[in-house]
């Protein structure tokens, strides 16, 4: 059951406002969507970024960087790893234009999934560097990244769902996000 879809586009992408709007998506926009859903009582959400018509170099670069941060974090997610090491895979707040880790919280992090949408454990630069925890097989995480583009208005936002298997993280989200999709190319 889809519970909500948060749509962010154009100049609203950077900085990320975390709120809903009725802004129309326009040609040339970079847009990201947070799809919040549940199935048999279990909750999940995932972000996907698209470009409308075409992508500029700054938009493509932001997506590539967000994907690199994502892949680096997922590679580290495995049983026995501690959360501080994963948190270091994410950029510092200043690198994405925020004054503090508190201001940037919720943009580049991992959160547990289950009956609640944002469950413990949380892995972030804000909390995990001070209070690391050990990861265990069977944990399910949403891994989220956000990277503002150098054009000052666009940004990429990606989220993958993973389950920790004995050998490492297995991506269980089904919609591909390895490359930036272009909707209705022109």
C-alpha positions as CSV (number, residue, x, y, z in Angstrom):
1,X,0.0,0.0,0.0
2,X,1.5,3.3,-1.0
3,X,1.0,5.7,1.9
4,X,2.6,8.8,0.5
5,X,4.8,10.1,-2.3
6,X,6.9,13.2,-1.5
7,X,7.9,15.0,-4.8
8,X,10.8,17.5,-4.8
9,X,11.8,19.2,-8.0
10,X,13.7,22.1,-9.6
11,X,14.9,24.8,-7.2
12,X,13.3,23.0,-4.2
13,X,15.9,20.2,-4.5
14,X,18.7,22.2,-2.8
15,X,18.7,22.5,0.1
16,X,16.4,19.6,0.6
17,X,13.2,20.9,2.4
18,X,11.7,17.5,3.5
19,X,8.1,18.7,2.9
20,X,5.4,18.3,0.3
21,X,4.4,20.9,-2.3
22,X,2.1,21.4,-5.3
23,X,5.0,22.7,-7.6
24,X,4.7,21.4,-11.1
25,X,7.6,19.4,-12.5
26,X,9.1,21.3,-15.5
27,X,11.4,20.3,-18.4
28,X,15.0,20.3,-17.4
29,X,14.2,19.7,-13.7
30,X,16.0,17.3,-11.6
31,X,13.3,15.7,-9.4
32,X,13.4,13.2,-6.6
33,X,10.5,11.2,-5.1
34,X,10.3,9.5,-1.7
35,X,7.8,6.6,-2.0
36,X,6.5,5.6,1.4
37,X,4.7,2.2,1.5
38,X,3.7,-0.7,3.7
39,X,3.1,-4.4,3.0
40,X,1.5,-6.7,5.6
41,X,2.4,-4.2,8.3
42,X,6.1,-3.8,7.3
43,X,7.1,-0.3,6.2
44,X,9.6,0.9,3.7
45,X,10.5,4.0,1.7
46,X,12.9,4.7,-1.1
47,X,14.1,7.7,-3.0
48,X,14.6,7.8,-6.7
49,X,15.9,10.8,-8.7
50,X,15.0,11.5,-12.3
51,X,15.7,14.2,-14.8
52,X,13.0,15.6,-17.1
53,X,14.0,15.8,-20.7
54,X,17.8,16.0,-20.2
55,X,20.4,16.3,-17.5
56,X,23.1,19.0,-17.2
57,X,26.7,18.2,-16.2
58,X,26.2,19.4,-12.6
59,X,23.0,17.2,-12.3
60,X,24.9,14.1,-13.6
61,X,27.8,14.8,-11.3
62,X,25.6,15.1,-8.3
63,X,23.9,11.8,-9.1
64,X,27.2,10.0,-9.6
65,X,28.6,11.3,-6.3
66,X,25.4,10.3,-4.4
67,X,25.6,6.8,-6.0
68,X,29.3,6.5,-5.0
69,X,28.6,7.4,-1.4
70,X,25.7,4.8,-1.5
71,X,27.8,2.0,-2.9
72,X,30.7,2.7,-0.5
73,X,28.3,2.5,2.5
74,X,26.6,-0.7,1.2
75,X,29.9,-2.3,0.6
76,X,30.8,-1.8,4.3
77,X,27.4,-3.1,5.6
78,X,28.1,-6.6,6.9
79,X,27.7,-8.5,10.1
80,X,30.4,-7.7,12.7
81,X,31.1,-4.2,11.2
82,X,30.6,-1.3,13.5
83,X,28.4,1.7,12.6
84,X,31.1,4.3,13.0
85,X,33.0,2.9,10.0
86,X,29.9,3.0,7.8
87,X,29.1,6.6,9.0
88,X,32.5,7.7,7.8
89,X,31.6,6.6,4.3
90,X,29.1,9.4,4.2
91,X,30.2,13.0,3.5
92,X,30.6,15.5,6.3
93,X,27.8,18.1,6.6
94,X,30.0,20.9,5.2
95,X,30.7,18.9,2.0
96,X,26.9,19.1,1.2
97,X,26.4,22.7,2.3
98,X,25.3,22.4,5.9
99,X,26.8,24.0,9.0
100,X,26.5,21.0,11.3
101,X,25.8,17.3,11.3
102,X,22.5,18.1,13.1
103,X,21.5,20.4,10.2
104,X,22.4,17.6,7.7
105,X,20.8,14.8,9.7
106,X,18.5,12.5,7.6
107,X,20.3,13.2,4.3
108,X,23.2,10.8,4.3
109,X,22.5,7.9,6.7
110,X,21.1,4.4,7.2
111,X,17.9,3.7,9.2
112,X,16.4,0.4,10.3
113,X,13.2,-0.8,8.7
114,X,10.4,-2.9,10.1
115,X,7.0,-2.1,11.6
116,X,8.1,1.5,11.8
117,X,9.5,3.6,8.9
118,X,12.6,4.9,10.7
119,X,13.7,2.3,13.3
120,X,16.8,1.7,15.2
121,X,19.6,1.2,14.5
122,X,20.4,4.6,12.9
123,X,23.8,5.0,11.2
124,X,24.9,8.6,10.8
125,X,27.8,10.9,11.3
126,X,25.7,12.7,14.0
127,X,25.4,9.6,16.3
128,X,27.5,6.7,15.2
129,X,30.9,8.3,15.5
130,X,30.3,8.7,19.2
131,X,28.2,5.7,19.9
132,X,29.0,2.9,17.5
133,X,27.1,-0.4,17.5
134,X,27.9,-3.8,15.9
135,X,25.8,-4.9,13.0
136,X,24.2,-8.3,12.9
137,X,22.9,-10.6,10.2
138,X,19.2,-10.2,9.4
139,X,19.2,-6.4,10.0
140,X,17.3,-4.5,7.4
141,X,18.3,-0.9,6.5
142,X,17.4,1.9,4.2
143,X,20.6,3.5,2.9
144,X,20.0,7.1,1.9
145,X,22.3,9.6,0.1
146,X,21.8,13.2,-0.9
147,X,24.2,15.3,-3.0
148,X,23.5,18.9,-4.0
149,X,24.6,19.9,-7.6
150,X,27.0,22.7,-8.2
151,X,24.3,24.7,-10.1
152,X,22.9,25.7,-6.7
153,X,19.3,24.3,-7.2
154,X,19.5,20.7,-8.3
155,X,20.3,17.7,-6.2
156,X,20.3,13.9,-6.3
157,X,18.7,11.7,-3.7
158,X,18.9,7.9,-3.7
159,X,17.8,5.3,-1.3
160,X,18.3,1.5,-1.4
161,X,16.8,-1.1,0.9
162,X,19.3,-3.8,2.0
163,X,19.2,-6.9,4.2
164,X,22.4,-8.0,6.0
165,X,23.2,-11.5,4.9
166,X,26.2,-13.4,6.5
167,X,28.4,-12.3,3.5
168,X,27.3,-8.7,3.4
169,X,24.4,-6.4,2.3
170,X,22.0,-7.6,-0.3
171,X,20.0,-4.9,-2.1
172,X,16.3,-5.8,-2.0
173,X,14.8,-2.7,-3.6
174,X,13.6,-3.5,-7.1
175,X,13.6,-0.3,-9.1
176,X,17.1,0.3,-10.6
177,X,19.1,3.3,-9.4
178,X,22.6,2.7,-10.7
179,X,22.3,5.4,-13.3
180,X,20.4,8.7,-13.5
181,X,17.1,8.0,-15.5
182,X,16.0,10.6,-18.0
183,X,12.2,10.9,-18.4
184,X,10.9,11.9,-21.8
185,X,14.3,12.7,-23.4
186,X,14.4,15.5,-25.9
